[in-house]
Amino acid sequence: DVLMAAAARYRGDFLETVVLDEYPELDEWAAAVRVEMEIAAVRVLSTLVARGLETGPAEAVRPYAAQLADLAPYDDNAAELNVRTLAGTGEVAAALLYFQQYRRRLQEDMSLEVTSPSLLRLVEQISRPGVAPEILARPAAGVPVAKKPEAALAASPSPARIIGRERERARLEELLNQGARLI
């Protein structure tokens, strides 16, 4: 599957171990690429989890839902997909615990409250005894899902451009046009 392959390729922050303090323009470029890659990863994981919940058992997308929740710790849609996945696997207590942690994180870190009506409804539903896990696993209408897997990838932002240092950039382009490789 295209989405699974894309999710597997995301390995964390772009150039996270490289220190670029002496090159602020390069650091800005790397930061922009880092953000774009993270946005694309969130989009791919969200689509993968939501589509997986629509078409198969929640257990199959559980690792992706956890990865999404880690990658987007303040996102209501990511939280909802993780709660829905956990509840869909029958782990209602884990789903409620995750929601409590999510709500506390929003409040303590950002002074915000959970505002997603579908997430709040879901938590209310799973708090009631006797609701079947397969019903809980169905994604809510408000969770954005790309219709085709390729759409989640195509909607990714274009790569960041190198900004500043026009002379150095022109030299790089000249070298690349001559067949040089960047290492």
Residue, then its C-alpha position, 0 to 999 in steps of 0.5 A: d500500500v502506498l500510504m504504508a510505504a510513505a509512513a514507513r519512510y518518515r523517520g523523524d525530524f529532518l537533519e535533527t542531529v545536524v547543528l547549523d548554528e554557524y549557517p543561519e540561512l541553512d538552518e532556516w531552510a532545514a527548519a522549513v523542510r522539517v515542518e513540511m515533512e512533518i505536515a506530510a507525515v501527519r496527513v499520510l498517517s491520518t489518512l492511513v488510520a482513518r481508511g484502515l478503520e473504515t475497511g478493517p480491524a482497528e488492530a491493524v492501524r494501531p501502530y500508525a495511530a500511536q505514531l500519529a498521536d506522538l507526531a501531532p500531540y496537540d491535534d484534535n483529529a490525531a487524538e480522535l483517531n488514536v482514541r477511536t483506534l484504542a476503543g476499536t481494539g477493545e481497550v476502552a480504558a487505554a482510550l480514556l486514559y489517552f484522552q485524559q492525558y491529551r486534555r491535560r497536555l492541551q490545558e497545561d502546555m497551551s491553556l486550551e480546551v478540547t473543542s472537537p465535538s466529534l472527539l468529545r462525543l466519542v469519549e462520551q460514547i466510550s464512557r458508556p458500558g456495552v458499546a461494541p468496539e467495531i462501532l467505536a472504530r468507525p471514523a467520524a465524518g469530521v475527520p479529514v481523509a483523502k479519497k485516494p492514497e495518492a491524494a494524501l501524498a500529492a497534497s504535501p507541500s512543495p520542498a522548501r527553497i534555499i533562502g538568502r545567500e544568492r551567490e552561494r546558491a548560484r554557485l551550487e546550481e552551477l555545480l549541479n548543472q555541471g553534474a556535481r553531486l551534493i554529499 
